[in-house]
Amino acid sequence: MESAQSVAAEVRRKAAEEPGEPIALIDPHWEGDGPVPAWAVIGAWQVDEAGDVVGFEYNDEYRPTPERLGWPEPTDPVDAAIQFLTVGYRTFDDVARALVTAEVAVLLGADGTPASLATPAGEPAVAIFTATEHFGPLVNFGFTAMPVTDLLPLVPPGHLLYVNATAVASTVVPVEALRAVLAPTE
């Protein structure tokens, strides 16, 4: 990580090279090719015609990353994908691709099969967790660990997967979306 002094020196150098042009501060988690989208720009240093930095203007379109929001470090690739999906930096497909290769803890019902519960929207779902840190108040319930590919046939018809329900960022995933990701490899 660069020191504040080295960043400030770099900004002053760029300002001197391009007088009158703002210098964008891009969120370090943005990854992509081509022009940086406005939502990944934290703001810009304002530079006068003499090449001096005269202020900083925050960007109202900026989407803070999980780190900037103070969220806990992701526990695993699925958790990371969900966190970045929640703030608008990744897509649902990124979550599905991470999830199909994961081993998860599945909340069990009294009969030992995946427990059926409701999402906040009232949809039937099976709760799964990618790390014990996400169990929250459900920690005392019965769980079993298994690869997601082994879980899919056990999910009751019409149910979603409710991933990391008690984490700072969670999501629901249709079983069909995971089967679609697996289709080319099955």
Disulfide bonds with the S-S distance in Angstrom:
none
